[in-house]
């Protein structure tokens, strides 16, 4: 076996420890060693070893020349470090570590500002103001005119004096007494047809049963849905489409509502006249209202009916915090269940409002359109125009999505044809073009 101290080149290397020991020998011993004349073989090895001292292993180059030290006879070389110096060095290093740790653990002010802004301005809504302040349409007069024209063919729309009992076969847009029921019905109706959402809702009724009494009488037992496995909820609504994401959102919403109900119950039970830190919705309530809300929580009757006591902007903020609930769904709950003037914008309304130039066609999104139209449309017309635009967008041969001059019924014309400028892909148009840019030109 080859000696580890012998390198492939045949040179003998010596460790730094051996070298140091040699240097630290007492002076007489060094002198005595120097006086002994080595043999030829020994002299050759010593020569090779000393010539190798100035090189790193693996031929990495030469190491710096070590300065000569003149030790005192009969003494050993020692590298001593004062205890005080070590303590000072340790304190300095610890201080550096503490500063670095503090800097990393505390977010920068700019990041904190971004997080706060994002949370406070959910979905980019601008309550009470329009994101397009220079866009002065629609005017109140334009709103009245379009409402009159659409009413002439679709019938006059008047908000009901009382909210109807919940249907077990039609999901609807949340026009039911229970706020939670309205929210979930509207959630199920999103991004699908009325037939599909009705099938999904009926699946919940068949699987989990209905409530026999209380404000939610005739609706689904939402606490049973909350306690059920996710798989069971998925199976119940899968016939309505988008069951994977909707079942997860539905379960998450019910969990949040249950937790909030219990927290509100505890706050109401502990409430004292001098307490001012309670949620706004627990203040100024009659004893009967408090007792009813506490009883609902005790019986696990899930409810969002306390939202009736909040302002429209507060309700919007509360609703959009739930998974899968955007401004359109929240606005529908406000309009149909809470009976507040609110102009919910769906795909039909967005399309027609762009054609009417009520919003900037190239800049607006459904969310910014909602913020703009919420300010521009008079409150007394929001319910009727919302309903009329949806009816017209679904039934008019010229205002339905993806229609054109080749569509059946196109020749019948459109009651608002002289007011619109249609854009976008139309049936019968050449590739990359639209064939009905101006309503006046296409009117028969």
C-alpha beads as a LAMMPS data file, in Angstrom:
LAMMPS data file: protein, C-alpha beads

444 atoms
443 bonds

1 atom types
1 bond types

-500.0 500.0 xlo xhi
-500.0 500.0 ylo yhi
-500.0 500.0 zlo zhi

Masses

1 110.0

Atoms # bond

1 1 1 0.000 0.000 0.000
2 1 1 1.296 3.443 -0.873
3 1 1 2.191 5.691 2.016
4 1 1 -0.381 8.546 2.214
5 1 1 2.457 10.967 2.722
6 1 1 3.914 10.118 -0.664
7 1 1 2.269 11.927 -3.571
8 1 1 2.112 10.530 -7.133
9 1 1 5.003 12.758 -8.112
10 1 1 7.188 10.982 -5.605
11 1 1 7.477 14.041 -3.376
12 1 1 7.011 13.674 0.311
13 1 1 4.670 16.102 2.008
14 1 1 4.615 16.959 5.635
15 1 1 1.738 18.253 7.663
16 1 1 1.592 21.744 9.098
17 1 1 1.615 20.180 12.587
18 1 1 4.909 18.424 11.900
19 1 1 6.338 21.641 10.517
20 1 1 5.198 23.586 13.566
21 1 1 6.639 20.976 15.907
22 1 1 9.926 21.255 14.108
23 1 1 9.932 24.998 14.519
24 1 1 9.004 24.831 18.156
25 1 1 11.898 22.547 19.093
26 1 1 14.243 24.068 21.715
27 1 1 17.127 25.890 20.114
28 1 1 19.802 23.449 21.272
29 1 1 17.898 20.547 19.769
30 1 1 17.619 22.386 16.475
31 1 1 21.324 23.070 16.491
32 1 1 22.102 19.484 17.345
33 1 1 19.955 18.255 14.569
34 1 1 21.607 20.566 12.121
35 1 1 25.071 19.242 13.092
36 1 1 24.182 15.674 12.225
37 1 1 25.075 14.896 8.636
38 1 1 22.244 12.954 7.021
39 1 1 22.797 10.051 4.710
40 1 1 22.377 10.545 0.976
41 1 1 18.908 8.953 0.977
42 1 1 17.828 10.950 4.034
43 1 1 19.279 14.119 2.544
44 1 1 17.373 13.558 -0.668
45 1 1 14.067 13.132 1.202
46 1 1 14.646 16.234 3.275
47 1 1 15.475 18.244 0.180
48 1 1 12.313 17.081 -1.568
49 1 1 10.251 17.832 1.453
50 1 1 11.605 21.322 1.885
51 1 1 11.158 22.198 -1.771
52 1 1 7.536 21.074 -1.495
53 1 1 6.752 23.317 1.452
54 1 1 6.151 26.324 -0.741
55 1 1 3.405 24.629 -2.811
56 1 1 -0.258 23.874 -2.134
57 1 1 -1.473 20.275 -2.619
58 1 1 -2.640 19.325 -6.141
59 1 1 -0.317 21.947 -7.687
60 1 1 -2.550 24.857 -6.768
61 1 1 0.384 27.174 -6.478
62 1 1 2.765 28.461 -3.868
63 1 1 1.891 29.491 -0.368
64 1 1 3.205 32.748 1.066
65 1 1 6.699 32.709 2.528
66 1 1 6.543 32.228 6.266
67 1 1 8.587 34.842 8.119
68 1 1 11.388 33.552 10.288
69 1 1 10.872 33.590 14.008
70 1 1 13.751 33.849 16.470
71 1 1 12.478 31.985 19.468
72 1 1 14.087 32.348 22.845
73 1 1 16.088 29.260 23.845
74 1 1 14.216 26.644 25.870
75 1 1 10.831 28.296 25.090
76 1 1 7.849 27.242 22.964
77 1 1 6.008 29.550 20.518
78 1 1 2.462 30.269 21.581
79 1 1 -0.255 32.280 19.826
80 1 1 -2.127 33.685 22.744
81 1 1 -5.343 35.771 22.443
82 1 1 -6.493 37.846 25.348
83 1 1 -9.819 36.827 26.907
84 1 1 -11.070 40.419 26.691
85 1 1 -10.474 40.480 22.917
86 1 1 -12.516 37.282 22.472
87 1 1 -15.405 38.709 24.447
88 1 1 -15.381 41.935 22.426
89 1 1 -15.354 39.958 19.172
90 1 1 -18.241 37.766 20.340
91 1 1 -20.289 40.832 21.310
92 1 1 -19.660 42.433 17.924
93 1 1 -20.668 39.295 16.017
94 1 1 -23.843 38.881 18.092
95 1 1 -24.778 42.505 17.463
96 1 1 -24.401 41.982 13.707
97 1 1 -26.559 38.835 13.819
98 1 1 -29.266 40.611 15.841
99 1 1 -29.438 43.481 13.350
100 1 1 -29.671 41.128 10.373
101 1 1 -32.372 39.032 12.055
102 1 1 -34.443 42.092 12.935
103 1 1 -34.188 43.460 9.399
104 1 1 -35.287 40.189 7.829
105 1 1 -38.158 39.550 10.235
106 1 1 -39.730 42.993 9.840
107 1 1 -41.352 43.711 6.433
108 1 1 -40.411 46.922 4.757
109 1 1 -42.877 49.827 5.015
110 1 1 -43.531 49.688 1.270
111 1 1 -44.612 46.028 1.486
112 1 1 -46.824 46.759 4.475
113 1 1 -48.429 49.617 2.583
114 1 1 -49.112 47.391 -0.411
115 1 1 -50.702 44.718 1.782
116 1 1 -52.928 47.228 3.558
117 1 1 -53.959 48.837 0.287
118 1 1 -54.848 45.514 -1.277
119 1 1 -56.959 44.473 1.689
120 1 1 -58.742 47.819 2.018
121 1 1 -59.500 48.096 -1.701
122 1 1 -60.879 44.652 -2.458
123 1 1 -61.425 43.955 -6.171
124 1 1 -60.438 47.544 -6.972
125 1 1 -63.896 48.880 -6.072
126 1 1 -64.283 52.645 -5.623
127 1 1 -67.375 53.118 -3.430
128 1 1 -69.069 56.468 -3.943
129 1 1 -66.838 57.519 -6.839
130 1 1 -66.280 56.476 -10.428
131 1 1 -62.981 55.176 -11.828
132 1 1 -63.778 57.223 -14.962
133 1 1 -64.497 60.736 -13.627
134 1 1 -64.132 62.285 -17.095
135 1 1 -66.743 59.944 -18.612
136 1 1 -70.001 61.811 -18.040
137 1 1 -72.284 59.113 -19.423
138 1 1 -74.867 57.848 -18.874
139 1 1 -76.807 60.943 -17.970
140 1 1 -80.028 60.577 -15.962
141 1 1 -81.941 61.448 -19.129
142 1 1 -80.237 58.656 -21.090
143 1 1 -81.084 56.177 -18.363
144 1 1 -84.737 57.211 -18.395
145 1 1 -84.896 56.902 -22.195
146 1 1 -83.349 53.416 -22.347
147 1 1 -85.540 52.250 -19.465
148 1 1 -88.625 53.487 -21.321
149 1 1 -87.632 51.850 -24.634
150 1 1 -86.774 48.469 -23.128
151 1 1 -89.926 48.502 -20.985
152 1 1 -91.990 48.955 -24.142
153 1 1 -91.044 45.477 -25.356
154 1 1 -90.132 43.585 -22.163
155 1 1 -92.756 45.031 -19.865
156 1 1 -92.508 47.428 -16.979
157 1 1 -90.306 46.171 -14.140
158 1 1 -91.304 47.075 -10.589
159 1 1 -89.539 45.796 -7.444
160 1 1 -91.795 43.479 -5.409
161 1 1 -93.335 44.945 -2.271
162 1 1 -92.454 41.781 -0.344
163 1 1 -89.755 39.200 -0.894
164 1 1 -91.258 35.937 -2.152
165 1 1 -90.823 32.621 -0.362
166 1 1 -87.746 30.700 -1.514
167 1 1 -88.267 28.297 -4.393
168 1 1 -86.969 24.737 -4.162
169 1 1 -86.713 24.359 -7.922
170 1 1 -85.332 27.724 -9.096
171 1 1 -82.057 29.131 -7.808
172 1 1 -82.719 32.685 -8.928
173 1 1 -80.560 35.710 -8.206
174 1 1 -81.014 35.824 -4.469
175 1 1 -84.547 37.232 -4.211
176 1 1 -85.280 35.319 -0.977
177 1 1 -85.641 36.411 2.680
178 1 1 -82.486 34.745 4.071
179 1 1 -79.257 36.613 3.293
180 1 1 -77.147 33.449 3.470
181 1 1 -79.624 31.625 1.248
182 1 1 -79.496 34.494 -1.242
183 1 1 -75.684 34.467 -1.241
184 1 1 -75.374 30.735 -1.925
185 1 1 -78.143 30.663 -4.519
186 1 1 -76.377 33.463 -6.388
187 1 1 -73.028 31.675 -6.041
188 1 1 -74.497 28.543 -7.649
189 1 1 -75.969 30.573 -10.511
190 1 1 -72.632 32.090 -11.465
191 1 1 -70.921 31.201 -14.777
192 1 1 -73.649 28.742 -15.765
193 1 1 -77.212 28.584 -17.088
194 1 1 -80.341 28.936 -15.001
195 1 1 -81.158 25.291 -15.695
196 1 1 -77.778 24.081 -14.460
197 1 1 -77.860 26.201 -11.291
198 1 1 -81.366 24.936 -10.542
199 1 1 -80.104 21.349 -10.865
200 1 1 -77.250 22.073 -8.468
201 1 1 -79.561 23.666 -5.932
202 1 1 -82.049 20.838 -6.158
203 1 1 -79.177 18.410 -5.516
204 1 1 -78.500 20.153 -2.190
205 1 1 -82.181 19.997 -1.269
206 1 1 -82.365 16.266 -1.982
207 1 1 -79.106 15.473 -0.174
208 1 1 -79.321 17.637 2.946
209 1 1 -83.004 18.482 3.384
210 1 1 -84.711 21.797 4.119
211 1 1 -85.403 23.882 7.200
212 1 1 -88.907 23.532 8.554
213 1 1 -89.176 26.852 10.410
214 1 1 -87.435 30.154 11.049
215 1 1 -86.435 32.891 8.592
216 1 1 -84.835 30.328 6.299
217 1 1 -87.916 28.125 6.193
218 1 1 -88.050 26.125 2.985
219 1 1 -84.350 26.534 2.264
220 1 1 -81.447 24.117 2.539
221 1 1 -80.115 23.073 5.944
222 1 1 -76.805 24.886 5.553
223 1 1 -75.344 23.605 8.804
224 1 1 -75.805 20.049 7.565
225 1 1 -73.931 21.052 4.404
226 1 1 -71.186 22.597 6.546
227 1 1 -70.687 19.423 8.555
228 1 1 -70.783 17.122 5.528
229 1 1 -67.625 15.837 3.792
230 1 1 -66.527 17.844 0.764
231 1 1 -67.115 14.805 -1.445
232 1 1 -70.815 14.714 -0.496
233 1 1 -71.258 18.408 -1.341
234 1 1 -69.491 17.889 -4.662
235 1 1 -71.779 14.966 -5.535
236 1 1 -74.857 17.006 -4.635
237 1 1 -74.092 19.902 -7.009
238 1 1 -72.055 18.211 -9.747
239 1 1 -74.991 18.194 -12.185
240 1 1 -74.882 21.999 -12.240
241 1 1 -71.304 22.261 -13.534
242 1 1 -68.162 23.778 -11.974
243 1 1 -68.820 21.581 -8.943
244 1 1 -65.170 21.256 -7.948
245 1 1 -64.534 24.931 -7.233
246 1 1 -68.084 25.756 -6.146
247 1 1 -68.221 22.944 -3.573
248 1 1 -64.932 24.122 -2.024
249 1 1 -66.091 27.737 -1.916
250 1 1 -69.461 26.727 -0.507
251 1 1 -67.895 24.739 2.314
252 1 1 -65.416 27.529 3.105
253 1 1 -68.199 30.145 3.232
254 1 1 -70.293 28.045 5.613
255 1 1 -67.301 27.464 7.901
256 1 1 -66.624 31.201 8.029
257 1 1 -70.273 32.067 8.689
258 1 1 -70.489 29.501 11.495
259 1 1 -67.376 30.896 13.186
260 1 1 -68.613 34.487 12.838
261 1 1 -72.042 33.555 14.228
262 1 1 -70.431 32.048 17.326
263 1 1 -68.190 35.089 17.812
264 1 1 -71.171 37.431 17.474
265 1 1 -73.132 35.339 19.954
266 1 1 -70.330 35.631 22.517
267 1 1 -70.139 39.388 21.962
268 1 1 -73.888 39.783 22.464
269 1 1 -73.907 37.678 25.618
270 1 1 -71.076 39.713 27.175
271 1 1 -72.354 43.082 25.978
272 1 1 -72.587 45.863 28.548
273 1 1 -73.932 49.405 28.028
274 1 1 -70.482 50.927 28.581
275 1 1 -68.709 48.677 26.090
276 1 1 -67.798 50.546 22.898
277 1 1 -65.511 48.034 21.201
278 1 1 -68.219 45.595 20.108
279 1 1 -68.972 45.147 16.412
280 1 1 -71.332 47.795 15.099
281 1 1 -73.996 45.190 14.355
282 1 1 -74.248 44.218 18.040
283 1 1 -75.073 47.775 19.119
284 1 1 -78.491 49.437 19.211
285 1 1 -80.308 46.126 18.929
286 1 1 -83.534 45.406 20.738
287 1 1 -83.559 42.682 23.356
288 1 1 -85.690 40.571 21.031
289 1 1 -83.185 40.866 18.191
290 1 1 -80.311 39.951 20.474
291 1 1 -82.164 36.946 21.882
292 1 1 -83.062 35.744 18.400
293 1 1 -79.470 36.008 17.143
294 1 1 -78.126 34.207 20.211
295 1 1 -80.713 31.449 19.770
296 1 1 -79.779 31.021 16.107
297 1 1 -76.121 30.540 17.046
298 1 1 -76.989 28.135 19.858
299 1 1 -79.075 26.028 17.464
300 1 1 -76.412 26.221 14.714
301 1 1 -78.841 28.037 12.464
302 1 1 -76.391 29.730 10.062
303 1 1 -77.308 33.319 9.284
304 1 1 -76.056 36.509 7.683
305 1 1 -79.159 38.521 8.518
306 1 1 -77.167 40.928 10.698
307 1 1 -75.968 42.517 7.423
308 1 1 -79.331 44.298 7.230
309 1 1 -78.028 46.792 9.790
310 1 1 -74.902 47.712 7.783
311 1 1 -74.530 50.361 5.103
312 1 1 -74.406 49.331 1.449
313 1 1 -70.638 49.871 1.266
314 1 1 -70.104 47.871 4.458
315 1 1 -72.239 45.003 3.171
316 1 1 -70.269 44.928 -0.082
317 1 1 -66.991 44.761 1.863
318 1 1 -68.325 41.988 4.096
319 1 1 -69.641 39.856 1.243
320 1 1 -66.648 39.992 -1.099
321 1 1 -64.378 38.623 1.638
322 1 1 -65.968 35.190 1.180
323 1 1 -64.351 32.752 -1.296
324 1 1 -65.886 32.880 -4.765
325 1 1 -67.943 36.011 -4.039
326 1 1 -67.188 38.932 -6.333
327 1 1 -68.854 42.328 -6.788
328 1 1 -71.561 40.950 -9.109
329 1 1 -72.751 38.307 -6.635
330 1 1 -72.562 40.751 -3.727
331 1 1 -74.477 43.385 -5.689
332 1 1 -77.219 40.882 -6.498
333 1 1 -77.629 40.067 -2.792
334 1 1 -77.821 43.778 -2.029
335 1 1 -80.353 44.427 -4.783
336 1 1 -82.665 41.424 -4.467
337 1 1 -82.379 40.310 -0.839
338 1 1 -81.382 43.404 1.135
339 1 1 -83.409 45.557 -1.262
340 1 1 -80.824 48.297 -1.651
341 1 1 -80.408 50.234 -4.905
342 1 1 -77.378 48.545 -6.467
343 1 1 -76.557 48.036 -10.152
344 1 1 -75.086 44.563 -10.507
345 1 1 -73.201 44.100 -13.800
346 1 1 -73.225 40.712 -15.533
347 1 1 -71.956 39.778 -18.994
348 1 1 -75.153 40.901 -20.800
349 1 1 -75.284 44.246 -19.000
350 1 1 -71.587 44.857 -19.577
351 1 1 -71.882 44.164 -23.302
352 1 1 -74.882 46.453 -23.860
353 1 1 -73.492 49.268 -21.696
354 1 1 -70.305 49.248 -23.772
355 1 1 -72.378 49.434 -26.966
356 1 1 -74.328 52.343 -25.485
357 1 1 -71.013 54.036 -24.556
358 1 1 -72.134 54.244 -20.949
359 1 1 -68.616 53.101 -20.012
360 1 1 -65.319 53.532 -21.906
361 1 1 -65.503 50.537 -24.304
362 1 1 -61.742 49.994 -24.474
363 1 1 -60.912 50.633 -20.807
364 1 1 -63.729 49.279 -18.662
365 1 1 -63.920 45.847 -17.063
366 1 1 -67.016 44.381 -15.418
367 1 1 -65.709 45.566 -12.037
368 1 1 -64.843 49.115 -13.077
369 1 1 -68.119 49.277 -15.027
370 1 1 -69.953 48.386 -11.816
371 1 1 -68.193 51.160 -9.882
372 1 1 -68.924 53.691 -12.640
373 1 1 -72.569 52.771 -13.267
374 1 1 -73.282 52.540 -9.548
375 1 1 -72.562 56.286 -9.439
376 1 1 -74.068 57.356 -12.760
377 1 1 -77.407 55.470 -12.835
378 1 1 -80.168 56.962 -10.658
379 1 1 -81.127 54.749 -7.717
380 1 1 -84.784 54.447 -8.711
381 1 1 -83.791 52.912 -12.074
382 1 1 -81.175 50.389 -10.903
383 1 1 -83.588 47.518 -10.254
384 1 1 -85.546 47.868 -13.488
385 1 1 -82.538 48.549 -15.767
386 1 1 -80.680 45.566 -14.323
387 1 1 -83.598 43.260 -15.129
388 1 1 -84.339 44.852 -18.513
389 1 1 -80.740 44.665 -19.766
390 1 1 -80.542 40.957 -18.869
391 1 1 -83.838 40.164 -20.588
392 1 1 -82.842 42.149 -23.651
393 1 1 -79.337 40.707 -23.802
394 1 1 -80.744 37.183 -23.796
395 1 1 -83.632 37.670 -26.218
396 1 1 -82.812 40.418 -28.735
397 1 1 -81.521 38.912 -32.039
398 1 1 -79.197 41.876 -32.423
399 1 1 -78.020 42.272 -28.817
400 1 1 -77.363 38.659 -27.908
401 1 1 -73.755 37.553 -27.637
402 1 1 -72.092 36.491 -30.920
403 1 1 -74.884 37.361 -33.327
404 1 1 -74.806 39.009 -36.728
405 1 1 -76.805 39.854 -39.819
406 1 1 -77.087 36.170 -40.654
407 1 1 -78.750 35.387 -37.313
408 1 1 -82.421 34.450 -37.221
409 1 1 -84.639 37.424 -36.374
410 1 1 -82.014 40.034 -37.255
411 1 1 -84.453 41.704 -39.646
412 1 1 -86.844 42.385 -36.775
413 1 1 -84.571 45.183 -35.619
414 1 1 -83.872 46.409 -32.095
415 1 1 -85.641 48.992 -30.007
416 1 1 -82.361 50.651 -28.982
417 1 1 -80.625 50.131 -32.334
418 1 1 -80.272 53.871 -32.941
419 1 1 -78.409 54.277 -29.641
420 1 1 -75.834 51.513 -29.864
421 1 1 -72.575 50.937 -31.688
422 1 1 -72.019 47.195 -31.707
423 1 1 -68.461 45.915 -31.519
424 1 1 -66.802 42.550 -31.164
425 1 1 -67.029 39.299 -33.088
426 1 1 -70.355 38.847 -34.871
427 1 1 -71.769 35.930 -36.838
428 1 1 -71.373 36.259 -40.583
429 1 1 -68.516 38.755 -40.337
430 1 1 -65.203 38.195 -42.156
431 1 1 -62.376 36.826 -40.027
432 1 1 -60.943 39.454 -37.706
433 1 1 -63.709 41.968 -38.425
434 1 1 -67.100 42.851 -37.042
435 1 1 -70.039 43.465 -39.326
436 1 1 -72.230 45.752 -37.278
437 1 1 -70.262 48.721 -36.094
438 1 1 -73.133 51.178 -36.103
439 1 1 -76.672 50.644 -34.935
440 1 1 -78.074 53.306 -37.209
441 1 1 -76.510 51.728 -40.291
442 1 1 -77.865 48.270 -39.555
443 1 1 -81.379 49.316 -38.652
444 1 1 -83.997 47.986 -41.042

Bonds

1 1 1 2
2 1 2 3
3 1 3 4
4 1 4 5
5 1 5 6
6 1 6 7
7 1 7 8
8 1 8 9
9 1 9 10
10 1 10 11
11 1 11 12
12 1 12 13
13 1 13 14
14 1 14 15
15 1 15 16
16 1 16 17
17 1 17 18
18 1 18 19
19 1 19 20
20 1 20 21
21 1 21 22
22 1 22 23
23 1 23 24
24 1 24 25
25 1 25 26
26 1 26 27
27 1 27 28
28 1 28 29
29 1 29 30
30 1 30 31
31 1 31 32
32 1 32 33
33 1 33 34
34 1 34 35
35 1 35 36
36 1 36 37
37 1 37 38
38 1 38 39
39 1 39 40
40 1 40 41
41 1 41 42
42 1 42 43
43 1 43 44
44 1 44 45
45 1 45 46
46 1 46 47
47 1 47 48
48 1 48 49
49 1 49 50
50 1 50 51
51 1 51 52
52 1 52 53
53 1 53 54
54 1 54 55
55 1 55 56
56 1 56 57
57 1 57 58
58 1 58 59
59 1 59 60
60 1 60 61
61 1 61 62
62 1 62 63
63 1 63 64
64 1 64 65
65 1 65 66
66 1 66 67
67 1 67 68
68 1 68 69
69 1 69 70
70 1 70 71
71 1 71 72
72 1 72 73
73 1 73 74
74 1 74 75
75 1 75 76
76 1 76 77
77 1 77 78
78 1 78 79
79 1 79 80
80 1 80 81
81 1 81 82
82 1 82 83
83 1 83 84
84 1 84 85
85 1 85 86
86 1 86 87
87 1 87 88
88 1 88 89
89 1 89 90
90 1 90 91
91 1 91 92
92 1 92 93
93 1 93 94
94 1 94 95
95 1 95 96
96 1 96 97
97 1 97 98
98 1 98 99
99 1 99 100
100 1 100 101
101 1 101 102
102 1 102 103
103 1 103 104
104 1 104 105
105 1 105 106
106 1 106 107
107 1 107 108
108 1 108 109
109 1 109 110
110 1 110 111
111 1 111 112
112 1 112 113
113 1 113 114
114 1 114 115
115 1 115 116
116 1 116 117
117 1 117 118
118 1 118 119
119 1 119 120
120 1 120 121
121 1 121 122
122 1 122 123
123 1 123 124
124 1 124 125
125 1 125 126
126 1 126 127
127 1 127 128
128 1 128 129
129 1 129 130
130 1 130 131
131 1 131 132
132 1 132 133
133 1 133 134
134 1 134 135
135 1 135 136
136 1 136 137
137 1 137 138
138 1 138 139
139 1 139 140
140 1 140 141
141 1 141 142
142 1 142 143
143 1 143 144
144 1 144 145
145 1 145 146
146 1 146 147
147 1 147 148
148 1 148 149
149 1 149 150
150 1 150 151
151 1 151 152
152 1 152 153
153 1 153 154
154 1 154 155
155 1 155 156
156 1 156 157
157 1 157 158
158 1 158 159
159 1 159 160
160 1 160 161
161 1 161 162
162 1 162 163
163 1 163 164
164 1 164 165
165 1 165 166
166 1 166 167
167 1 167 168
168 1 168 169
169 1 169 170
170 1 170 171
171 1 171 172
172 1 172 173
173 1 173 174
174 1 174 175
175 1 175 176
176 1 176 177
177 1 177 178
178 1 178 179
179 1 179 180
180 1 180 181
181 1 181 182
182 1 182 183
183 1 183 184
184 1 184 185
185 1 185 186
186 1 186 187
187 1 187 188
188 1 188 189
189 1 189 190
190 1 190 191
191 1 191 192
192 1 192 193
193 1 193 194
194 1 194 195
195 1 195 196
196 1 196 197
197 1 197 198
198 1 198 199
199 1 199 200
200 1 200 201
201 1 201 202
202 1 202 203
203 1 203 204
204 1 204 205
205 1 205 206
206 1 206 207
207 1 207 208
208 1 208 209
209 1 209 210
210 1 210 211
211 1 211 212
212 1 212 213
213 1 213 214
214 1 214 215
215 1 215 216
216 1 216 217
217 1 217 218
218 1 218 219
219 1 219 220
220 1 220 221
221 1 221 222
222 1 222 223
223 1 223 224
224 1 224 225
225 1 225 226
226 1 226 227
227 1 227 228
228 1 228 229
229 1 229 230
230 1 230 231
231 1 231 232
232 1 232 233
233 1 233 234
234 1 234 235
235 1 235 236
236 1 236 237
237 1 237 238
238 1 238 239
239 1 239 240
240 1 240 241
241 1 241 242
242 1 242 243
243 1 243 244
244 1 244 245
245 1 245 246
246 1 246 247
247 1 247 248
248 1 248 249
249 1 249 250
250 1 250 251
251 1 251 252
252 1 252 253
253 1 253 254
254 1 254 255
255 1 255 256
256 1 256 257
257 1 257 258
258 1 258 259
259 1 259 260
260 1 260 261
261 1 261 262
262 1 262 263
263 1 263 264
264 1 264 265
265 1 265 266
266 1 266 267
267 1 267 268
268 1 268 269
269 1 269 270
270 1 270 271
271 1 271 272
272 1 272 273
273 1 273 274
274 1 274 275
275 1 275 276
276 1 276 277
277 1 277 278
278 1 278 279
279 1 279 280
280 1 280 281
281 1 281 282
282 1 282 283
283 1 283 284
284 1 284 285
285 1 285 286
286 1 286 287
287 1 287 288
288 1 288 289
289 1 289 290
290 1 290 291
291 1 291 292
292 1 292 293
293 1 293 294
294 1 294 295
295 1 295 296
296 1 296 297
297 1 297 298
298 1 298 299
299 1 299 300
300 1 300 301
301 1 301 302
302 1 302 303
303 1 303 304
304 1 304 305
305 1 305 306
306 1 306 307
307 1 307 308
308 1 308 309
309 1 309 310
310 1 310 311
311 1 311 312
312 1 312 313
313 1 313 314
314 1 314 315
315 1 315 316
316 1 316 317
317 1 317 318
318 1 318 319
319 1 319 320
320 1 320 321
321 1 321 322
322 1 322 323
323 1 323 324
324 1 324 325
325 1 325 326
326 1 326 327
327 1 327 328
328 1 328 329
329 1 329 330
330 1 330 331
331 1 331 332
332 1 332 333
333 1 333 334
334 1 334 335
335 1 335 336
336 1 336 337
337 1 337 338
338 1 338 339
339 1 339 340
340 1 340 341
341 1 341 342
342 1 342 343
343 1 343 344
344 1 344 345
345 1 345 346
346 1 346 347
347 1 347 348
348 1 348 349
349 1 349 350
350 1 350 351
351 1 351 352
352 1 352 353
353 1 353 354
354 1 354 355
355 1 355 356
356 1 356 357
357 1 357 358
358 1 358 359
359 1 359 360
360 1 360 361
361 1 361 362
362 1 362 363
363 1 363 364
364 1 364 365
365 1 365 366
366 1 366 367
367 1 367 368
368 1 368 369
369 1 369 370
370 1 370 371
371 1 371 372
372 1 372 373
373 1 373 374
374 1 374 375
375 1 375 376
376 1 376 377
377 1 377 378
378 1 378 379
379 1 379 380
380 1 380 381
381 1 381 382
382 1 382 383
383 1 383 384
384 1 384 385
385 1 385 386
386 1 386 387
387 1 387 388
388 1 388 389
389 1 389 390
390 1 390 391
391 1 391 392
392 1 392 393
393 1 393 394
394 1 394 395
395 1 395 396
396 1 396 397
397 1 397 398
398 1 398 399
399 1 399 400
400 1 400 401
401 1 401 402
402 1 402 403
403 1 403 404
404 1 404 405
405 1 405 406
406 1 406 407
407 1 407 408
408 1 408 409
409 1 409 410
410 1 410 411
411 1 411 412
412 1 412 413
413 1 413 414
414 1 414 415
415 1 415 416
416 1 416 417
417 1 417 418
418 1 418 419
419 1 419 420
420 1 420 421
421 1 421 422
422 1 422 423
423 1 423 424
424 1 424 425
425 1 425 426
426 1 426 427
427 1 427 428
428 1 428 429
429 1 429 430
430 1 430 431
431 1 431 432
432 1 432 433
433 1 433 434
434 1 434 435
435 1 435 436
436 1 436 437
437 1 437 438
438 1 438 439
439 1 439 440
440 1 440 441
441 1 441 442
442 1 442 443
443 1 443 444
